[in-house]
Amino acid sequence: MTLFPELVSGVLGESIIGRAQKAGHVSVHAHNIRDFANNKHRKVDDTPYGGGFGMLMMAPPVYDCYEHVHAEALGELGENAKIRVIYMSPQGKVLTQKRAEELSEYDGLILLCGHYEGIDSRVLEEIVDEEISIGDYVLTGGELPACVLVDCVSRLKDGVLSDKKCYEDESISSGLLEYPQYTRPYEFHGKKVPDVLISGNHAEIDKWRADEALRVTKDKRPDLLD
């Protein structure tokens, strides 16, 4: 649910998530909140009561958009579908891999993207299940955070990646950062691939990777070791 559906569709229509949509593994729909404005100028914002800087998105078009999207989701996923409504907001809890894994268990997610100075609190209280942030900073709108969330959750769905190992062993998912990786050429600017990786000894390779993952995590993100 956004004022800029083309932005969302453009980002999520590319690469792995774009291919996953074409293959039917995930389905992403961008709905324009302006389509639910009840005025000829498709105005969706107004000045906030009590004064203040900027404009605030009004409750009626957001709610009407939500009703349409929710009904469409139930029609596509079934009346008993498990659906979560999320408002992308800097006030929300910061997105983590663990939360993404939990959200991937839902049949569908409805993501609300704010803009301007935000959205009338009354409609948020009525329709939103939780607020999620992608970091402790402020953006001009919720579209990019929504794309991040869709990408993060979608890649955990069956069929989107070729194998579960594609995400189970990578940085953060395993609890540690990922070990260094190398490909051809064997030597680049005087630096050679570690001998253990071309030894053919898979037990030693696994041990090296585990040790390196621990080293990298200690160097870059010691907080994860806590």
Rosetta silent file (secondary structure, phi, psi, omega in degrees, C-alpha in Angstrom):
SEQUENCE: MTLFPELVSGVLGESIIGRAQKAGHVSVHAHNIRDFANNKHRKVDDTPYGGGFGMLMMAPPVYDCYEHVHAEALGELGENAKIRVIYMSPQGKVLTQKRAEELSEYDGLILLCGHYEGIDSRVLEEIVDEEISIGDYVLTGGELPACVLVDCVSRLKDGVLSDKKCYEDESISSGLLEYPQYTRPYEFHGKKVPDVLISGNHAEIDKWRADEALRVTKDKRPDLLD
SCORE:     score description
SCORE:     0.000 S_00000001
   1 L     0.000  113.463 -167.044    0.000    0.000    0.000 S_00000001
   2 E  -154.071  162.350  171.347    1.908    2.995   -1.306 S_00000001
   3 L   -91.537   -7.398 -176.631    1.799    6.327   -3.097 S_00000001
   4 L  -133.302   67.819 -177.057    4.538    5.120   -5.460 S_00000001
   5 H   -61.368  -31.108 -179.221    3.623    1.659   -6.784 S_00000001
   6 H   -65.411  -34.620  178.196    5.984    1.961   -9.761 S_00000001
   7 H   -62.171  -47.895 -178.571    8.947    2.301   -7.401 S_00000001
   8 H   -64.480  -48.158 -177.923    8.024   -0.901   -5.591 S_00000001
   9 H   -63.301  -36.888  179.822    7.217   -2.861   -8.752 S_00000001
  10 H   -64.426  -45.907 -179.044   10.423   -1.703  -10.396 S_00000001
  11 H   -67.356  -47.024 -173.692   12.673   -2.829   -7.551 S_00000001
  12 H   -84.420   -3.742  177.339   10.934   -6.134   -6.867 S_00000001
  13 L   -88.630   -0.319 -177.338   10.470   -6.993  -10.524 S_00000001
  14 L  -107.629  165.950  169.841   14.201   -7.564  -11.005 S_00000001
  15 H    56.251 -143.222 -172.134   16.725  -10.255  -10.147 S_00000001
  16 H   -64.057  -43.344 -178.197   15.830  -13.212   -7.900 S_00000001
  17 H   -69.115  -35.606  175.236   12.529  -11.842   -6.582 S_00000001
  18 H   -62.419  -44.832  178.416   11.435  -10.906  -10.099 S_00000001
  19 H   -66.214  -36.721  179.490   12.182  -14.433  -11.331 S_00000001
  20 H   -64.282  -35.805  177.152   10.442  -15.917   -8.273 S_00000001
  21 H   -67.153  -43.839  179.906    7.291  -13.978   -9.148 S_00000001
  22 H   -63.551  -32.029  179.873    7.360  -15.187  -12.752 S_00000001
  23 H   -83.425   -8.369  177.903    7.791  -18.750  -11.513 S_00000001
  24 L    85.097   12.968  179.781    4.874  -18.386   -9.105 S_00000001
  25 L   -78.089  -33.076  175.204    6.855  -18.903   -5.897 S_00000001
  26 L  -138.384  160.971  178.999    5.835  -15.500   -4.503 S_00000001
  27 L  -133.599  126.062 -178.992    3.312  -12.868   -5.523 S_00000001
  28 L  -123.263  126.425  178.471    3.826   -9.129   -5.026 S_00000001
  29 L  -123.986  128.869  177.244    1.124   -6.522   -5.707 S_00000001
  30 L  -104.106  119.340 -176.640    1.693   -2.764   -5.357 S_00000001
  31 L  -108.225  131.591 -177.889   -1.528   -0.847   -4.620 S_00000001
  32 E   -87.327  115.862 -179.203   -1.779    2.923   -5.082 S_00000001
  33 H   -62.178  -29.280  179.379   -3.423    4.588   -2.079 S_00000001
  34 H   -61.092  -25.854  178.998   -4.340    7.545   -4.323 S_00000001
  35 H   -64.940  -13.358 -176.851   -6.810    5.291   -6.137 S_00000001
  36 H  -111.209   12.159  174.912   -8.913    5.365   -2.972 S_00000001
  37 L   -74.921  138.672 -175.963   -8.993    9.137   -2.514 S_00000001
  38 L   -99.209   39.037  177.571  -12.579   10.488   -2.554 S_00000001
  39 L  -143.933  157.154 -171.864  -11.786   13.729   -4.386 S_00000001
  40 L   -68.599  -21.085 -179.954  -11.110   14.609   -8.010 S_00000001
  41 L   -92.045    3.334  179.915   -7.518   15.670   -7.343 S_00000001
  42 L    55.519   39.488 -179.790   -6.691   12.314   -5.678 S_00000001
  43 L   -77.131  129.981 -177.284   -5.506   14.201   -2.597 S_00000001
  44 L  -122.171    3.025 -175.533   -4.462   11.888    0.230 S_00000001
  45 E  -132.413  161.135  177.537   -2.810   14.305    2.669 S_00000001
  46 E  -156.199  170.387  179.874   -3.698   17.332    4.791 S_00000001
  47 L   -71.590  144.797 -178.438   -2.218   19.585    7.462 S_00000001
  48 L   -74.507  141.593  171.863   -1.996   18.054   10.947 S_00000001
  49 L   -61.275  141.792 -179.687   -4.334   19.185   13.726 S_00000001
  50 L    89.219   -2.863  179.735   -2.450   21.227   16.307 S_00000001
  51 L    83.021  179.027 -179.218   -0.110   22.649   13.701 S_00000001
  52 L   127.859  169.164 -175.539    3.328   21.548   12.774 S_00000001
  53 L   -84.382  142.287  171.335    5.541   21.174    9.752 S_00000001
  54 L    86.614 -175.889 -177.152    4.560   19.131    6.694 S_00000001
  55 L  -116.404  154.786 -177.545    1.555   17.118    5.605 S_00000001
  56 E  -121.500  135.929  177.038   -0.038   14.001    7.053 S_00000001
  57 E   -68.957  135.565 -175.614   -1.639   11.155    5.114 S_00000001
  58 L   -80.614  153.238 -176.210   -5.367   10.981    5.816 S_00000001
  59 H   -69.297  -44.865 -172.648   -7.066    7.958    7.348 S_00000001
  60 H   -56.181  -50.609 -179.290   -9.967    7.318    4.881 S_00000001
  61 H   -64.870  -34.025  178.044   -7.971    6.522    1.701 S_00000001
  62 H   -65.268  -44.116 -179.121   -5.517    4.379    3.675 S_00000001
  63 H   -66.389  -43.720 -179.419   -8.363    2.432    5.281 S_00000001
  64 H   -64.434  -37.414  175.969  -10.272    1.982    2.020 S_00000001
  65 H   -63.391  -44.578  179.050   -7.103    0.778    0.319 S_00000001
  66 H   -58.497  -46.289 -179.359   -6.528   -1.673    3.168 S_00000001
  67 H   -59.004  -42.127  179.073  -10.052   -3.083    2.888 S_00000001
  68 H   -64.387  -47.520 -177.887   -9.568   -3.652   -0.831 S_00000001
  69 H   -64.737  -42.511 -178.760   -6.144   -5.252   -0.410 S_00000001
  70 H   -63.463  -43.723  178.649   -7.253   -7.448    2.472 S_00000001
  71 H   -63.873  -40.832  178.775  -10.266   -8.727    0.535 S_00000001
  72 H   -64.236  -39.962  179.600   -8.081   -9.375   -2.518 S_00000001
  73 H   -64.227  -43.084  178.686   -5.552  -11.267   -0.387 S_00000001
  74 H   -64.856  -35.761  177.711   -8.239  -13.490    1.111 S_00000001
  75 H   -65.950  -34.932 -178.914   -9.567  -14.150   -2.380 S_00000001
  76 H   -82.631  -37.765 -172.492   -6.125  -15.203   -3.583 S_00000001
  77 H  -101.470  -15.658 -177.905   -4.942  -17.070   -0.496 S_00000001
  78 L   108.231  150.405 -174.096   -8.197  -18.391    0.955 S_00000001
  79 L   -61.812  -26.357 -177.732  -10.561  -17.222    3.694 S_00000001
  80 L   -98.453   14.995 -178.027   -8.488  -18.827    6.447 S_00000001
  81 L   -62.515  142.780  176.624   -5.186  -17.346    5.277 S_00000001
  82 L   -89.057  110.675 -174.892   -2.812  -16.081    7.943 S_00000001
  83 E  -123.384  137.607 -179.739   -2.136  -12.435    7.051 S_00000001
  84 E  -118.591  132.403  178.753   -0.035   -9.860    8.911 S_00000001
  85 E  -102.329  122.979 -173.835   -0.374   -6.086    8.429 S_00000001
  86 E  -124.054  131.489  174.755    2.910   -4.208    8.837 S_00000001
  87 E  -101.831  120.666  179.029    3.565   -0.468    8.839 S_00000001
  88 E   -77.543  111.974 -170.249    7.093    0.410    7.724 S_00000001
  89 E  -149.253  140.692  175.738    8.109    2.985   10.310 S_00000001
  90 E   -65.598  -11.745  177.302   11.288    4.255   12.044 S_00000001
  91 E   -85.885   -8.723 -176.998    9.327    3.794   15.290 S_00000001
  92 E   -79.356  172.086  173.647    9.066    0.036   14.734 S_00000001
  93 E   -70.152  142.784 -176.413   11.315   -2.741   15.974 S_00000001
  94 E   -70.198  133.732 -179.853   14.365   -3.149   13.773 S_00000001
  95 L   -61.578  133.492  175.755   14.099   -5.971   11.242 S_00000001
  96 L  -127.213  165.094  177.323   16.237   -9.016   12.022 S_00000001
  97 H   -62.175  -37.282  178.825   16.818  -12.297   10.236 S_00000001
  98 H   -61.804  -42.721  179.664   14.904  -14.066   13.018 S_00000001
  99 H   -68.180  -36.663  176.948   11.869  -11.845   12.481 S_00000001
 100 H   -61.121  -41.100  178.288   12.086  -12.396    8.723 S_00000001
 101 H   -63.464  -39.857  177.876   12.018  -16.142    9.321 S_00000001
 102 H   -65.665  -42.185 -178.903    8.936  -15.749   11.527 S_00000001
 103 H   -68.149  -26.553 -179.926    7.176  -13.585    8.935 S_00000001
 104 L   -68.288  -13.005  178.900    7.914  -16.140    6.215 S_00000001
 105 L   -81.588  -12.972  178.169    5.499  -18.491    8.009 S_00000001
 106 L   -77.952  153.209  176.474    2.535  -16.228    7.177 S_00000001
 107 L   -72.777  -32.158 -178.821    0.479  -16.845    4.056 S_00000001
 108 E  -156.662  152.741  175.874    0.575  -13.164    3.183 S_00000001
 109 E  -123.650  135.967  172.382    1.885   -9.802    4.345 S_00000001
 110 E  -109.486  117.501 -175.813    0.231   -6.431    3.801 S_00000001
 111 E  -108.181  126.807  179.771    2.812   -3.656    3.965 S_00000001
 112 E  -103.922  125.075 -179.253    1.802   -0.044    4.505 S_00000001
 113 E  -106.776  120.327  176.788    4.227    2.650    3.317 S_00000001
 114 L   -83.965  168.699  176.706    3.999    6.090    4.866 S_00000001
 115 E  -156.024  176.976 -177.028    5.115    9.349    3.313 S_00000001
 116 L    56.537 -129.715 -179.434    5.267   13.050    4.151 S_00000001
 117 L   -94.768    9.097  178.894    5.119   13.392    7.946 S_00000001
 118 L   120.386 -157.339 -173.932    3.430   10.026    8.420 S_00000001
 119 E  -130.337  144.053  175.854   -0.148    8.722    8.654 S_00000001
 120 L   -47.866  123.362 -173.611   -3.139    9.630   10.824 S_00000001
 121 H   -59.653  -27.425 -175.643   -2.673    7.530   13.975 S_00000001
 122 H   -63.459  -39.310  179.914   -6.307    6.437   14.074 S_00000001
 123 H   -75.081  -31.087  175.768   -6.046    4.251   10.993 S_00000001
 124 H   -62.882  -43.222  179.362   -2.743    2.792   12.189 S_00000001
 125 H   -63.090  -30.256 -174.453   -4.395    1.756   15.452 S_00000001
 126 H   -83.503  -35.700 -170.917   -7.222    0.123   13.530 S_00000001
 127 H  -115.130  -20.025 -170.595   -5.438   -1.913   10.868 S_00000001
 128 L   -88.256  132.372  176.208   -1.748   -2.366   11.760 S_00000001
 129 L   -87.081  -35.673  179.026   -0.501   -5.480   13.585 S_00000001
 130 E  -159.689  158.608  175.148    3.077   -4.309   14.018 S_00000001
 131 E  -110.229  139.788 -179.750    5.560   -1.640   12.943 S_00000001
 132 E  -130.931  138.215  175.598    8.945   -2.553   11.490 S_00000001
 133 E  -115.109  151.990  174.538   12.018   -0.420   10.837 S_00000001
 134 L  -100.891    5.013  177.599   15.045   -1.382    8.755 S_00000001
 135 L   164.218  163.507 -177.215   17.382    0.773   10.840 S_00000001
 136 L   -84.899   66.862  175.302   17.684    3.724   13.156 S_00000001
 137 L  -154.814  168.216 -175.039   17.507    6.404   10.494 S_00000001
 138 L  -115.716  133.343  176.843   14.747    8.220    8.623 S_00000001
 139 L  -110.267  173.181 -178.345   13.917    7.901    4.912 S_00000001
 140 L   -76.938  -14.559  178.973   11.555    9.939    2.732 S_00000001
 141 E  -168.127  174.385 -176.047    9.021    7.109    2.588 S_00000001
 142 L   -90.637    2.472 -174.835    8.325    3.494    3.443 S_00000001
 143 H   -66.292  -47.967 -179.872    8.752    2.085   -0.071 S_00000001
 144 H   -64.344  -44.976  174.115   12.437    1.176    0.118 S_00000001
 145 H   -58.163  -38.126  178.831   12.054   -0.435    3.573 S_00000001
 146 H   -63.284  -40.518  178.219    9.062   -2.390    2.227 S_00000001
 147 H   -63.785  -40.183  177.770   11.182   -3.653   -0.668 S_00000001
 148 H   -60.919  -45.999 -179.148   13.895   -4.699    1.776 S_00000001
 149 H   -63.838  -44.297  179.537   11.365   -6.620    3.878 S_00000001
 150 H   -60.977  -44.769  179.283    9.806   -8.333    0.847 S_00000001
 151 H   -61.816  -46.884 -176.691   13.241   -9.384   -0.431 S_00000001
 152 H   -62.019  -41.092 -177.994   14.362  -10.596    2.999 S_00000001
 153 H   -80.839  -41.509 -174.753   11.225  -12.677    3.588 S_00000001
 154 H   -61.289  -37.881 -176.715   10.649  -13.906    0.021 S_00000001
 155 L   -67.684  -10.149  176.996   14.056  -15.543   -0.309 S_00000001
 156 L   -91.044   -8.049 -178.674   13.090  -17.823    2.585 S_00000001
 157 L   -81.323  148.066 -178.192   10.055  -19.198    0.727 S_00000001
 158 L   -56.104  133.359  174.651   10.274  -22.578   -0.994 S_00000001
 159 L    90.974  -17.873 -177.157   11.543  -22.425   -4.549 S_00000001
 160 L   -70.079  -45.627  172.554   12.847  -18.852   -4.467 S_00000001
 161 L  -104.537  158.343 -173.536   16.441  -19.974   -3.914 S_00000001
 162 L   -67.174  -27.641 -176.623   17.779  -23.220   -5.350 S_00000001
 163 L  -157.806  148.661  179.308   18.471  -24.807   -1.962 S_00000001
 164 L   -58.958  -28.505 -179.955   18.002  -23.994    1.736 S_00000001
 165 H   -62.979  -18.865  179.243   21.781  -24.070    2.142 S_00000001
 166 H   -62.347  -27.322 -179.811   21.836  -20.861    0.084 S_00000001
 167 H  -120.838  -15.833 -177.207   20.628  -18.966    3.145 S_00000001
 168 H   -70.943  -34.313 -174.454   21.180  -21.279    6.130 S_00000001
 169 L   -98.593    0.511 -173.654   24.988  -20.976    6.132 S_00000001
 170 L   -84.924  177.029 -178.553   25.325  -17.325    5.150 S_00000001
 171 L   -53.359  139.983  177.370   26.081  -14.277    7.267 S_00000001
 172 L    76.478  -49.734 -176.866   23.668  -13.658   10.171 S_00000001
 173 L   -58.047  -39.536 -177.407   21.457  -16.689    9.379 S_00000001
 174 L   -82.399   -8.651 -175.609   23.977  -19.092   10.903 S_00000001
 175 L    98.464  -14.240  177.308   24.600  -16.830   13.910 S_00000001
 176 L  -126.796  165.255  171.454   28.015  -15.853   12.576 S_00000001
 177 L   -75.338  159.132 -175.911   29.236  -13.799    9.642 S_00000001
 178 L   -76.888  148.111  177.214   30.193  -15.740    6.547 S_00000001
 179 L   -69.010  159.504  177.291   33.744  -16.931    5.935 S_00000001
 180 L   -62.997  146.505  179.323   35.780  -15.377    3.062 S_00000001
 181 L  -127.156  154.378 -174.805   35.097  -16.845   -0.381 S_00000001
 182 L  -141.351  152.240  172.849   37.206  -17.067   -3.544 S_00000001
 183 L  -142.274 -175.841 -179.938   36.838  -17.978   -7.206 S_00000001
 184 L   -62.723  147.295    5.201   39.027  -17.910  -10.323 S_00000001
 185 L   -79.434  161.156 -179.176   41.656  -16.677  -11.004 S_00000001
 186 L   -62.302  -37.933  178.994   43.795  -18.548   -8.486 S_00000001
 187 E  -122.112  132.177 -179.624   46.076  -15.516   -8.084 S_00000001
 188 E  -136.881  118.329 -179.492   44.895  -11.890   -8.141 S_00000001
 189 L    51.889   40.415  176.903   47.214   -8.911   -7.558 S_00000001
 190 L    83.971   -3.455 -179.727   49.714  -11.218   -5.859 S_00000001
 191 E  -102.923  128.218 -176.832   47.148  -12.784   -3.530 S_00000001
 192 E  -103.260  155.291  174.670   46.529  -16.522   -3.847 S_00000001
 193 L   -65.662  136.409  178.469   43.553  -18.634   -2.837 S_00000001
 194 L   -52.173  135.656 -174.928   44.209  -20.350    0.543 S_00000001
 195 H   -56.484  -35.921 -175.536   45.792  -23.753   -0.057 S_00000001
 196 H   -60.294  -30.376 -176.040   43.223  -25.589    2.051 S_00000001
 197 H   -75.063  -16.028  176.897   40.445  -24.671   -0.405 S_00000001
 198 H  -111.954   13.302 -177.241   42.161  -26.473   -3.272 S_00000001
 199 L   -79.785  -24.744 -175.659   43.332  -29.421   -1.164 S_00000001
 200 L    82.947   -3.443  179.748   40.254  -31.577   -1.745 S_00000001
 201 L   -89.055   98.111 -172.576   40.139  -32.356    1.981 S_00000001
 202 H   -68.232  -30.918  177.469   36.525  -31.472    2.797 S_00000001
 203 H   -65.465  -43.074  178.788   36.916  -31.972    6.549 S_00000001
 204 H   -68.680  -36.584  177.626   39.782  -29.493    6.614 S_00000001
 205 H   -62.829  -45.133  179.262   37.870  -27.099    4.371 S_00000001
 206 H   -61.919  -40.733  179.071   34.873  -27.200    6.732 S_00000001
 207 H   -65.116  -43.326  179.080   37.140  -26.589    9.722 S_00000001
 208 H   -61.073  -43.635 -179.490   38.853  -23.660    7.957 S_00000001
 209 H   -64.677  -40.105  178.555   35.504  -22.117    7.077 S_00000001
 210 H   -64.823  -43.871  178.961   34.224  -22.472   10.650 S_00000001
 211 H   -63.836  -41.861 -179.436   37.391  -20.910   12.061 S_00000001
 212 H   -67.992  -37.814  177.211   37.281  -18.073    9.528 S_00000001
 213 H   -61.040  -40.820  178.099   33.584  -17.385   10.232 S_00000001
 214 H   -66.513  -42.085 -179.942   34.440  -17.030   13.905 S_00000001
 215 H   -64.001  -46.465 -178.608   37.417  -14.781   13.139 S_00000001
 216 H   -62.914  -41.900  179.558   35.443  -12.526   10.798 S_00000001
 217 H   -64.493  -41.753  178.764   32.596  -12.218   13.299 S_00000001
 218 H   -62.781  -37.988 -178.013   35.021  -11.373   16.103 S_00000001
 219 H   -75.667  -43.040 -170.229   36.665   -8.707   13.941 S_00000001
 220 H   -99.240  -37.466 -176.314   33.569   -7.118   12.357 S_00000001
 221 L  -138.258   65.056 -178.483   30.585   -7.868   14.621 S_00000001
 222 H   -59.847  -22.120  179.466   31.770   -8.980   18.084 S_00000001
 223 H   -62.157  -27.945  179.082   28.305   -8.130   19.408 S_00000001
 224 H   -67.931  -26.409 -178.300   26.959  -11.240   17.642 S_00000001
 225 H   -73.972  -19.479  178.764   29.225  -13.451   19.748 S_00000001
 226 L   -65.358    0.000    0.000   27.495  -12.248   22.913 S_00000001
